[in-house]
Amino acid sequence: MNMPRRRLFALTALLALAAGPATARPTGGGEADDPGPRLHTVGHGPDAVRWDRRAVEHLWNRAGFGIPEHEIDGWVTAGPRALVDHLLAPRPLAGQELTPSFTFRPAPVDPVELELTPLEERRKFRKASRKENNVAFRGLRERWLTQIMRREDPLRDRMCMFWHGVFTSSYQDIKHPSPIIGQHDTLRAGALGSYEALLRRMLEDPALLRYLNNDQNRKGKPNENLAREVMELFSLGEGNYTEGDVQEAARALTGAGLVKLRNIDTYRFSPRRHDRGEKTILGVTGRHDPAALATILLDQEACPRFIARSVIEYLEGVAPEEERVSRYAALLRETGHDVGFLLRRLLLDPAFYRDEAVAARVTSPVDYLAGVAIRLDQPLPGAVLADAATSLGQDLFRPPNVKGWDEGLSWISTSTFMLRGNFAGAILGVVDTASMRADAAAFAEEMGAMDGEMAAMTPKEMRAMSKEQLRRDELATFARSLEREDHRFETSIAELVGRTGARTDAEVASALLDVLLAIEAPSETRALVEGQLARAREAAGIEAGGLMQARRRSERILREVAHLVLSLPEAQLH
C-alpha cells in the first residue's frame, strides 16, 4: 500500500503525542456519553482512576502485548487487582499447557581430535555446524515469539523483553546459540524476581562475558568493557561513578572468564588470572572480586533509583517524576530488590493510568505486530513475527549495540512506517503475497536493466533506489514467510464490527477505529476513514446503511479499510 505523502508528513506531528497527553480510545458501544455504573477504580480518594475498557487495554498493552477485543469487558468486571494478580500468578495456570522449553544439544566435539582431521573434513564440519547453529538460533526466537502470541505468561515476557534491553548480548558476536539460550532462560526465569540475583547471575553469564570481552580480562591487563557497562547500563547510570571506579571494578572482574566444555563456553573463575590486590570502588576498599563488586553496586543509593526509573519509564513510555522514582526506589530497597513487588505497586498506581501515559507510547515492531494480531484474535506464527520484526528493525538477540534498542520515535522512519502498513495488509489478507514477491523481482530486474542510467545518477538518487529495493525485498521475504507457514487470516472483521451495533458509514468507521486503535482518532482521521468506507461501499453497489447486512461483500471492504487504519500514524501508538 502506498501511503499518501500528507500522511508521512503527519507522522511526526502525530507521534509528538508521545511526549505529552494523549486521549485514549472511547469505551465504545455508546458508553462515552453514558458511562453507567463502575464497580472498580484504581486507587482511592481524589487521585483514583476509573477502571474501564480504556484502563484494561492500557494495562494489557504495557504489561503484556495486547488483549483480544472480546476479553476486555470480562476484566472490567473482574477489577484491577484481579487482573494484576492474574499477570503475576505463577504459571502454568489451571488447565494451561505451556510451550516446551527450547533445547539445543549439539554433538560433543573434541577440539584436539577435530584439529587432527583432514582440512576438507574440518571445513565440512564447520559449515554444517554454522547451519545447525543458525537453525537453533532461529528456533529460539520463534519459540519466544510463539509464547508471546499465545499469551502464556504476558508480564514475564514483557519484563524479559525489558531485561534483554538491559543485559544485552548479540548472537552476531557470540555465534553459538547455547550461551544465548542460557542467557534468555536466565532472564526469563528471573524477570519478575530479584534484581540482585539477576545482577549476580549476569556477572557469571557466558554470553555477556564473551560479548563484553571479560574473557580477556586478567591480572596486569584489565579489560574495562564489562566494568563500565555494569555501572552505566546495568546498575547505576551515568554520573554516579568515576573513571577511577571503572578501572578498579575492571580489576575486581579479572579472572571471571570462560572455558570450553564440549566446545561450549562455560563460566569459570580463575584465581590465577584474578588481581588479588586492594581496590577502592565507590569509596569501599578491599580485595574485591566479582561478588564483592555486585554487593558494592547494590549498596549504592543510585542503584534502586536507576532500576526503578528504568522499569517505570519502559512500561509507561514517559519519564517519571523524581518523587515517584524515590518512592519506588525505597520499595526496592525494602523488599530486597524484588521487581515483582515494584510491578504490583506500579500496575495498581493511579499514576500509571494518567492521561500522559495512556496511548502515548510508540510501539516497537514486536508490540505493533503482536498487538495487531492479538487484538484481532488472529495469532501470527512465531516464524512470521520474527521475520517481520527483523525487517522493521527489532532483530531479537541482535541489538544494534550494547545499549540495546532505542525506544520511542527511533522505531519509526519513512521506510519502516510504510513497511508496517504493508505487513498489516498482508496479515489481513488484502495484500497478495504472490504480488509482493513478483513486485520485488520486477523491480530488481528493472534496476538491472538500468546499468547505463544508474552510472549517471547522483549518490542521493542511488541511495533512494537502494532503499526502495530493500523495502521490496523485505516485503518479498515476509510474503515467503507467510506462505511457508500457510498463514491465513480467519477472523471476521464484519463480526467484530457487528457486535458494536454499528450501521451507518460513520458508525462503522468509528467502530473500526475504536477496535483497532489505542487512541481516539482525530476528527480528520475519522472523516478520512468514513470517506474511504463510503466510496468502497458505493463501488460495491451497497446502499447507505446496508453494509452490515451484506456480510459476504462487506468483509473484503472492511478488511481494506482496516488495512488503512493500521497504516495510519495513530496505529503506531499504544
C-alpha positions in Angstrom: 0.0 0.0 0.0 1.4 3.4 -1.0 0.7 5.8 1.9 -0.3 9.4 0.8 2.6 11.8 1.2 0.5 14.0 3.5 0.2 11.1 5.9 4.0 10.8 6.1 4.2 14.5 6.9 1.6 14.0 9.6 3.6 11.2 11.3 6.0 13.4 13.2 3.2 15.7 14.5 1.1 12.7 15.5 3.8 10.9 17.2 4.7 14.0 19.1 1.7 13.0 21.2 4.0 10.5 22.8 5.8 13.4 24.5 2.5 14.8 26.0 -1.0 14.0 27.0 -2.9 11.6 24.7 -6.6 10.8 24.6 -7.3 7.1 24.8 -9.9 5.4 22.7 -13.5 5.8 24.0 -15.1 2.8 25.6 -17.4 2.1 22.5 -20.9 1.0 22.2 -22.3 4.4 23.3 -20.6 4.3 26.7 -18.7 7.6 26.1 -22.0 9.5 26.6 -23.4 7.3 29.3 -20.6 5.6 31.3 -23.0 3.8 33.6 -22.1 2.3 37.0 -18.5 1.5 37.6 -17.6 -1.3 40.1 -13.9 -0.6 40.4 -11.3 2.2 40.5 -7.6 2.1 40.6 -6.6 3.7 43.9 -8.8 5.6 46.3 -9.6 9.2 47.1 -9.2 12.2 44.7 -6.5 10.5 42.7 -8.5 7.4 42.0 -8.8 6.4 38.3 -11.9 4.8 36.8 -11.3 1.2 35.9 -12.9 0.8 32.4 -12.2 -0.6 29.0 -9.6 2.1 28.4 -7.7 1.1 31.6 -7.9 -2.7 30.9 -6.5 -2.3 27.4 -3.7 0.0 28.6 -2.6 -2.4 31.3 -2.6 -5.3 28.8 -0.6 -3.3 26.2 2.0 -2.3 28.7 2.2 -5.4 31.0 1.8 -7.8 28.1 1.4 -7.4 24.3 -2.3 -6.7 24.0 -5.7 -8.3 24.6 -8.4 -9.6 22.2 -11.3 -7.3 22.0 -13.8 -9.8 23.3 -11.9 -10.3 26.6 -11.9 -6.6 27.7 -15.3 -6.5 29.3 -14.6 -9.5 31.5 -11.6 -7.8 33.0 -13.5 -4.6 33.5 -15.9 -6.6 35.7 -13.1 -8.6 37.5 -11.3 -5.4 38.5 -7.7 -4.2 38.6 -6.5 -6.3 41.5 -7.8 -9.5 39.9 -6.0 -8.6 36.6 -2.7 -7.8 38.3 -2.9 -11.0 40.4 -3.5 -12.9 37.1 -0.5 -11.3 35.5 1.8 -12.0 38.4 0.5 -15.5 39.1 3.0 -18.4 38.7 2.4 -20.4 35.5 1.0 -22.7 34.4 -2.5 -21.7 35.4 -5.2 -24.3 35.9 -5.7 -26.2 32.6 -2.9 -24.3 30.9 -0.3 -26.1 28.7 2.9 -24.2 28.2 5.2 -24.3 25.2 8.1 -26.7 26.0 11.4 -25.1 26.8 13.8 -24.7 23.9 16.7 -27.2 24.0 19.8 -27.4 21.8 22.1 -30.4 22.1 24.9 -30.1 19.6 27.1 -33.1 19.0 30.0 -33.2 21.5 33.3 -32.2 19.9 36.8 -32.8 21.0 38.8 -29.8 19.8 42.1 -31.7 19.7 40.5 -34.5 17.7 38.9 -32.1 15.3 42.2 -30.4 14.5 43.7 -33.8 13.6 41.1 -34.5 10.9 41.8 -33.6 7.2 41.3 -29.9 6.3 38.4 -30.7 4.0 36.6 -32.6 6.7 37.1 -29.8 9.1 35.6 -27.3 6.6 32.6 -29.5 6.1 32.1 -30.0 9.8 32.3 -26.2 10.5 29.9 -25.4 7.6 27.4 -27.9 9.0 27.8 -26.6 12.5 27.1 -23.0 11.4 24.0 -24.1 9.7 22.9 -26.1 12.7 23.6 -23.1 15.0 21.6 -20.7 12.8 18.7 -23.1 12.8 18.8 -23.4 16.6 19.1 -19.6 17.0 16.1 -19.1 14.7 14.2 -21.7 16.7 14.9 -19.9 19.9 13.5 -16.6 18.5 10.4 -18.3 17.1 9.7 -20.2 20.3 9.8 -17.0 22.4 7.6 -15.1 19.9 5.2 -18.1 19.9 4.9 -17.8 23.7 4.2 -14.1 23.3 1.5 -14.8 20.7 -0.1 -17.5 22.9 0.0 -15.1 25.9 1.3 -17.9 28.1 2.9 -15.6 30.6 2.5 -12.0 29.3 4.1 -10.0 32.1 7.1 -12.3 32.3 7.6 -11.9 28.6 7.2 -8.2 28.8 9.8 -7.9 31.5 12.0 -10.4 29.8 12.0 -8.1 26.8 13.0 -5.2 29.2 15.9 -7.2 30.7 17.1 -8.1 27.2 17.5 -4.4 26.6 19.5 -4.0 29.8 21.8 -7.0 29.8 22.4 -7.0 26.1 24.3 -9.6 24.1 24.3 -10.3 20.4 24.2 -13.6 18.6 26.2 -11.9 15.8 29.2 -11.7 18.2 28.6 -14.9 20.3 27.9 -17.0 17.2 27.0 -20.2 19.2 23.3 -20.5 20.3 24.0 -22.2 23.6 25.2 -19.1 25.6 22.3 -17.1 24.1 19.8 -19.7 25.0 21.2 -19.9 28.5 21.1 -16.1 29.0 17.5 -16.0 27.7 16.4 -18.7 30.1 18.1 -16.9 33.0 16.5 -13.5 32.1 13.0 -15.1 31.6 13.1 -17.1 34.8 14.3 -14.1 36.8 12.3 -11.4 35.0 9.8 -10.9 37.9 12.1 -11.7 40.8 15.2 -10.4 42.5 17.2 -7.8 40.6 20.1 -8.7 42.9 20.0 -12.3 41.9 19.8 -11.3 38.2 22.8 -9.0 38.5 24.9 -11.6 40.2 23.9 -14.2 37.6 24.8 -11.9 34.8 28.3 -11.3 36.1 28.8 -15.0 35.5 26.8 -15.3 32.3 28.9 -16.7 29.4 27.1 -14.7 26.7 27.6 -11.4 28.5 31.2 -12.1 29.4 32.0 -13.0 25.8 30.1 -10.1 24.4 31.8 -7.6 26.6 35.3 -9.2 26.3 35.6 -10.1 30.0 37.0 -13.4 29.0 40.1 -11.4 28.1 40.2 -9.6 31.5 43.1 -10.7 33.5 45.6 -9.5 36.1 48.0 -7.0 34.7 45.9 -6.4 31.6 42.4 -5.4 32.8 39.6 -5.0 30.2 37.2 -2.3 31.2 34.2 -3.1 29.0 32.1 -5.1 31.5 33.1 -2.9 34.4 31.9 0.2 32.5 28.7 -1.2 31.3 27.8 -2.8 34.7 27.9 0.7 36.2 26.4 2.7 33.4 23.8 0.4 31.9 23.1 -2.3 34.4 23.1 -0.7 37.9 23.9 3.0 38.5 23.5 5.1 35.4 25.7 7.9 34.1 27.1 10.4 36.6 27.1 8.0 39.6 30.7 6.7 39.2 34.1 7.9 38.1 36.7 6.6 35.6 38.7 5.5 38.6 35.8 3.4 39.8 35.6 1.8 36.3 39.3 0.9 36.4 39.1 -0.5 39.9 35.9 -2.5 39.0 37.7 -3.9 36.0 40.4 -5.3 38.4 37.7 -6.8 40.5 36.3 -8.6 37.5 39.7 -10.1 36.4 39.6 -13.9 36.3 35.8 -14.0 35.6 36.2 -15.9 32.3 35.2 -18.9 30.2 36.4 -22.4 29.4 35.1 -24.6 26.7 33.3 -27.8 27.8 32.3 -29.9 24.8 33.1 -26.9 22.7 30.6 -24.7 24.5 31.6 -21.6 26.6 31.1 -22.2 30.3 31.7 -19.8 33.2 34.8 -20.4 35.3 36.5 -18.1 37.8 40.3 -18.3 37.5 42.1 -17.4 40.8 45.4 -17.4 38.8 44.1 -14.6 36.5 42.5 -12.6 39.2 44.0 -9.5 40.7 44.1 -10.1 44.4 45.3 -6.6 45.3 43.4 -4.0 47.2 40.9 -1.9 45.2 38.8 1.1 46.1 35.4 1.1 44.3 32.9 3.8 45.0 34.7 4.6 48.3 34.8 1.0 49.5 38.3 -0.5 49.9 39.1 -4.2 49.9 40.4 -7.2 47.9 37.2 -7.1 45.8 36.2 -9.9 43.5 33.0 -10.1 41.2 30.7 -11.0 44.1 32.1 -8.1 46.2 31.6 -5.7 43.3 27.9 -6.7 43.0 27.4 -6.1 46.7 29.0 -2.6 46.4 26.8 -1.7 43.5 23.7 -2.9 45.2 24.5 -0.8 48.3 24.6 2.4 46.3 21.6 4.7 46.7 21.8 5.2 42.9 21.2 1.5 42.2 17.5 1.1 43.2 16.8 4.6 41.7 18.3 3.5 38.4 16.3 0.3 38.3 13.0 1.9 39.4 13.4 4.7 36.9 14.2 2.3 34.0 11.3 0.0 34.7 8.7 2.8 35.1 9.9 4.7 32.0 9.9 1.5 30.0 6.3 0.5 31.0 4.8 4.0 31.0 6.6 5.4 28.0 7.4 8.8 29.7 10.0 9.8 32.3 8.6 9.5 35.8 8.8 12.4 38.3 11.6 12.3 40.8 9.2 11.9 43.7 7.9 8.7 42.2 11.4 7.4 41.5 12.2 7.9 45.1 9.1 6.1 46.4 9.7 3.1 44.1 13.5 3.0 44.9 12.6 2.8 48.6 10.3 -0.1 47.8 13.1 -1.9 46.0 15.4 -1.4 49.0 12.7 -2.6 51.5 12.0 -5.7 49.5 15.5 -6.9 48.7 15.4 -5.5 45.2 12.3 -7.6 44.3 11.0 -6.4 41.0 7.7 -8.3 41.5 6.8 -6.1 44.4 7.6 -3.0 42.3 5.4 -4.2 39.5 2.4 -4.9 41.7 2.6 -1.5 43.2 3.2 0.2 39.8 0.3 -1.6 38.0 -2.1 -0.5 40.7 -0.8 3.0 40.9 -3.3 5.6 39.6 -0.4 7.5 38.0 0.2 4.5 35.7 -3.2 5.3 34.1 -2.8 9.1 33.8 -3.6 10.7 30.5 0.1 11.5 29.9 1.0 7.8 29.9 -2.1 6.2 28.2 -1.9 5.6 24.5 1.3 7.7 24.3 4.0 5.1 23.7 5.4 4.4 20.3 5.1 0.7 19.6 8.2 -1.4 18.9 7.9 -3.8 15.9 7.1 -6.7 18.1 4.5 -4.6 20.0 2.9 -3.4 16.8 2.7 -6.8 15.0 1.8 -8.8 18.1 -0.7 -6.2 19.2 -2.5 -6.2 15.9 -2.6 -10.0 15.8 -3.7 -10.4 19.4 -6.4 -7.6 19.2 -7.9 -9.3 16.2 -7.6 -12.7 17.9 -5.5 -14.0 14.9 -2.1 -15.3 16.3 0.8 -15.0 14.0 3.3 -17.9 13.7 6.5 -17.2 15.6 8.5 -17.5 12.4 6.4 -14.9 10.6 6.6 -12.5 13.6 10.4 -13.0 13.8 10.9 -12.2 10.1 8.6 -9.1 10.2 10.1 -7.7 13.4 13.6 -8.1 12.0 12.6 -6.2 8.8 11.2 -3.4 11.0 14.4 -3.1 13.0 13.9 -5.4 16.0 16.0 -8.5 15.4 15.7 -10.2 18.8 19.1 -11.3 20.3 20.9 -9.0 17.8 20.6 -5.5 19.3 22.3 -2.7 17.4 24.8 -2.0 20.2 25.5 -2.6 23.9 22.8 -0.1 24.9 20.1 -2.3 23.2 17.4 -0.7 21.1 16.4 2.9 21.3 12.7 3.2 22.2 10.1 5.7 21.1 10.3 7.7 17.9 13.5 5.8 17.0 11.4 2.9 15.9 9.8 4.9 13.1 11.3 6.0 9.8 9.6 6.6 6.4 10.6 3.2 5.3 9.6 1.2 8.4 6.3 3.2 8.6 5.4 2.1 5.1 6.5 -1.5 5.8 4.3 -1.7 8.9 1.3 -0.8 6.8 2.2 -3.3 4.1 2.8 -6.1 6.7 -0.6 -5.3 8.3 -2.2 -5.6 4.8 -0.6 -9.0 4.3 -1.7 -10.2 7.7 -5.3 -9.2 6.9 -5.1 -10.9 3.5 -5.7 -7.8 1.4 -2.2 -7.6 0.1 -1.5 -10.6 -2.1 1.8 -12.4 -1.2 2.5 -13.5 -4.7 2.2 -10.0 -6.0 4.6 -8.8 -3.2 7.2 -11.3 -4.4 6.6 -10.5 -8.1 6.9 -6.8 -7.4 10.3 -7.3 -5.8 11.6 -9.4 -8.6 10.3 -7.0 -11.3 12.0 -4.0 -9.5 15.3 -5.9 -9.3 15.1 -6.7 -13.0 14.3 -3.1 -13.8 17.3 -1.9 -11.8 19.5 -4.5 -13.6 18.4 -3.1 -16.9 19.3 0.5 -15.8 23.1 0.0 -15.6 23.9 2.8 -18.0 21.4 5.2 -16.5 22.5 4.4 -12.9 26.0 5.5 -13.7 24.7 9.0 -14.3 22.7 9.1 -11.0 23.6 11.2 -8.0 24.6 9.5 -4.8 21.3 10.6 -3.3 19.4 9.0 -6.2 21.4 5.8 -5.8 20.6 5.6 -2.1 16.9 6.1 -2.8 16.9 3.3 -5.3 18.7 1.0 -3.0 16.3 1.8 -0.1 13.4 1.1 -2.4 14.9 -2.3 -3.5 15.5 -3.2 0.2 11.9 -2.3 1.1 10.6 -4.5 -1.7 12.9 -7.3 -0.8 11.7 -7.2 2.9 8.1 -7.4 1.6 9.1 -10.4 -0.5 10.7 -12.1 2.5 7.6 -11.5 4.6 5.4 -12.9 1.8 7.5 -16.1 1.6 7.3 -16.4 5.4 3.5 -16.2 5.3 3.4 -18.8 2.6 5.8 -21.1 4.3 3.8 -21.1 7.5 0.5 -21.3 5.5 -0.9 -18.3 7.4 -4.5 -17.3 6.6 -6.5 -14.5 8.2 -9.7 -16.1 9.5 -11.1 -13.5 11.9 -14.3 -11.9 10.6 -13.9 -8.1 10.7 -17.6 -7.9 9.9 -18.4 -9.9 13.0 -16.2 -7.6 15.2 -17.9 -4.5 13.9 -21.3 -6.2 14.0 -21.0 -6.7 17.8 -21.0 -2.9 18.3 -24.4 -2.5 16.6 -22.9 -0.1 14.0 -25.0 0.5 10.9 -24.2 3.9 9.2 -20.9 4.6 7.5 -19.9 6.9 10.3 -20.7 4.3 12.9 -18.9 1.5 11.1 -15.8 3.8 10.6 -15.9 4.7 14.3 -16.2 1.1 15.3 -13.2 0.1 13.2 -11.1 2.9 14.6 -12.1 2.0 18.2 -11.4 -1.7 17.7 -8.0 -1.2 16.0 -6.5 1.9 17.7 -5.5 2.5 21.3 -6.1 6.2 20.9 -9.1 8.3 19.9 -8.5 9.3 16.3 -8.7 13.0 15.4 -11.8 14.2 13.6 -9.9 14.5 10.3 -8.8 10.9 10.6 -12.4 9.8 11.3 -13.5 11.7 8.2 -10.8 10.1 6.1 -11.8 6.6 7.1 -15.5 7.3 6.8 -15.0 8.6 3.3 -12.9 5.6 2.2 -15.6 3.3 3.6 -18.4 5.2 1.8 -16.6 5.1 -1.5 -15.8 1.4 -1.2 -19.5 0.7 -0.3 -20.8 2.6 -3.2 -18.4 0.9 -5.6 -19.7 -2.4 -4.4 -23.3 -1.3 -5.1 -24.4 -1.4 -1.4 -26.9 1.2 -0.3 -26.1 3.6 2.6 -26.7 1.9 5.9 -26.7 -1.6 4.4 -23.1 -2.5 4.7 -23.5 -4.7 7.8 -26.5 -6.6 6.2 -24.3 -7.5 3.2 -21.8 -9.6 5.2 -20.3 -11.5 2.3 -19.5 -8.4 0.3 -18.7 -6.2 3.3 -15.9 -8.4 4.7 -13.5 -7.5 1.9 -14.4 -3.8 2.2 -13.9 -3.9 6.0 -10.5 -5.6 5.7 -9.3 -3.0 3.2 -10.5 -0.2 5.5 -8.9 -2.0 8.5 -5.7 -2.0 6.4 -5.9 1.7 6.0 -6.5 2.2 9.8 -3.5 0.0 10.7 -1.4 2.0 8.2 -2.2 5.3 10.0 0.3 7.2 12.2 -2.2 6.8 15.0 -1.8 3.0 14.8 1.9 3.3 15.9 0.8 4.3 19.4 -0.5 2.3 22.3 
